[in-house]
């Protein structure tokens, strides 16, 4: 028989274990006190795996919130909210490895409340043709690290983080293009279509049009 793991006094979500309460089908039961004041009997394995974290009040609160915001449940903004949580916390999501798998999280304010996310979105330029974009791809989803961007801006953001070399000098792609007064779109096209390096794309072809960031974002020098 497996050795009993003593959970007395330990906390799981909103539940604090206060006493052992026998067994059921060979599984240890524990009497717990919920933050809301109710008591609940839960199996040891359910507590330790996170399957049980409250007396049921949490689920009721979420259901109540869903009823309040249900008018938005079919909206594109609600989809954006669900999608950003899924890619950060659901290992089954195809994009999880790029977000949650790298330790990227959603701030508690947004994760726990669609209304908070919606309020921020509407106050910060949300439109149906824009998508949520992180300013710094290595930081979490927070109000100060997010914006609403076009696909072009998001593509540009990825380019900003790309390091290139020009005659031995390392630099961020957009910053280097601006320094050389080279058109970002032209250089990018040459590198992709001709399979050449950044340096070759700048030096070995006719001069490009003056520098232009096609997403309208001008990065700061590093």
N, C-alpha and C positions, 0 to 999 in steps of 0.2 A: 504494500500500500504506500502511495506517495506521501511524503511528509507534509503535514498541514502548514501552509504559509499563513502566518499570523498577520491579519490585516487590521487588527484593532487599533483605532486611533488614526489610521491613514485616511487620506483624502483622495477622492476620485471625482473630478469634475465638481459638481455641486454637492456631492455626497461625502459625509464623514462617517466612517465605520465606528459604531459605538459598542457592539457586542456580537458574539457568535450566536447564531440562532439555529443550530442543528444542521442537518444535511437533507438533501433531496436527491434520490437516485445516485447516491455516492458522491454528490457534489456539495461542498461546504456552502452554507448560507450565512449571511451576515446582516445584522440589523444596522441600518444606516439612518443618519439624520440629514435631511436635505436643507440647503440654505433657506428655503422658503418656510421651513418649520415642520414639514411633513416627514413621516418616517417611511422607510421602504426596506423590504427584505430583498437582497440580491445575491446571486451566485458569485462565488469568488472569481471564477474565470471571466464572467461578464464585467466585473469591476476592473480586473487587471488588464483586460483587452480594450477597455473603453466603450464596450457595447452598452453599458449602463452608466450614466453620468448624472442622473437626476431622478427624482421621484416620478417624473412625467411632466413636471411643470415646464421644463425647457421646450419639449415638443409642443406643448399647448401654446407657449409664447410664440414659437415660430409659426404655428398654424394661424394664430391671431394676426401676426405680422403679414402673413401671406394673404389673409383675407383683406387686410387694409390696403395692401399694394397689388391686389389681384388684378386691378384694372390695368396694371403695367406688365402683367406676367407674359403677355404676348408681344410686348414692345421690343424694339431693337435694343433699347438701352438696358432692359432687363436681361436680354441675351448677353450683352457685353459683360454685365455683372456676373452672371452665372459662368460665363466662359473664362473670365480671369481667375475665378476661384478654382475652376476645374483644372486649369493648366498648372496651378500652384499646389493643389492638394490631392488630385486624383491621379495615382500612378498609371491608371488605364488610359489617361488622355494621351493622344499622339504627341502633344507638345510638352508633356510633363518634364521630359528630360532637359528641355531648354529653360525651364522655369523652376518648378518645385524641386526637380532633380539637381539643380544648381544652388538650391537654398533660397530661391526667391519666394517671398511671402507677400500676403495682402495685409495691409494695416488692419488692426482690430476694428476700427471704426467702420470701414467698408465691408469687411468680411462678415460682420454681424448684422449689418443693416443696409438693405437696399435703399431705404429712404435717405440715408446719409450719403451714399454714393450718388443717388439721383440729384440731390441738392447741389453737391459739388459739381456734377456734370453740367447742370443747367446754368450754373453761375460761372462756368469756365469754358463757354463756347461750344457746347455739344451741338452737333448737327447730324442728320441722318447719313450724310455722305462721309463722315469722319469716323475713325476708329481710335481706340485708346492706345496711347503710345507712351512708353517710359523714356524719359529724357536721358537717364543713365541706365543702360541695360543691365548693369551689375547690381543695381539697388532694387529695393522692394517697391511694390505698388503702394504709393502714398500720395496724398494730395500735392505735395511739393515736388514730386518726381514724375508726375504724369501730365499729359496734355492730350487734346484731341487733334489728330493729324490726318492728313491725306495719305494715301499709299505712297505717293512720291516722297513726302516728308519722312515717312518711316524708312523707306529705302535709303534716303539720305542719312538718316540717323545711323543706320548700319554701316554706311560708308565712312561716317565720321570716326567710327571706332576702328577702321582698318588702317594698319600701319604700312607705309610704303617707304621705299628707299630711292633717293635721287643723288647720284654721285657721292655715295657714302653717307649721306645725311638721312637719318630716320625722321619720319614725321607722319602725322595723321593725314589721311588722304585729302580731305576738304581743305585743311589748313595749308598743305603743300601746294595744292592747285592754286589757291589764292595767292600764295607767295610767289609762284611762277607765272601768275596771270594767265593760267591755262583753264580753258572751259572744262568743267567737271564732266559734263555729258559726253563731250568729244573724246576725252582721255579714257573714260570708262568704256566707251564703245570700241575704241581701238584695242584696249587690253583684252576685251572679251572676244571680238571678232577676229583679230589677228594673232591672238595668243602671245602678246608681247608683255614685257615688264612695264611698270610705271615709267621708269627712266626712258626706255625705248619709245614708249607711246608719246612722250613729250619731245624727245630729241630727233627721232628718225623720220618724222613726217612734217608736212607743211605746218606752219604755225596755226594754232587754234584761234578761235574767236576769243575775245577778252573773257576773263574769269566770270563765271556765273554759277551760282548754286541754284540748281533747278528747283529745289524745294523752298527756296527763299530764306534758308537758314545760313547765317554767316557765323561759323565757329570762332571761338576765341583762340588766340595763339597760346600754345602750351609753354 
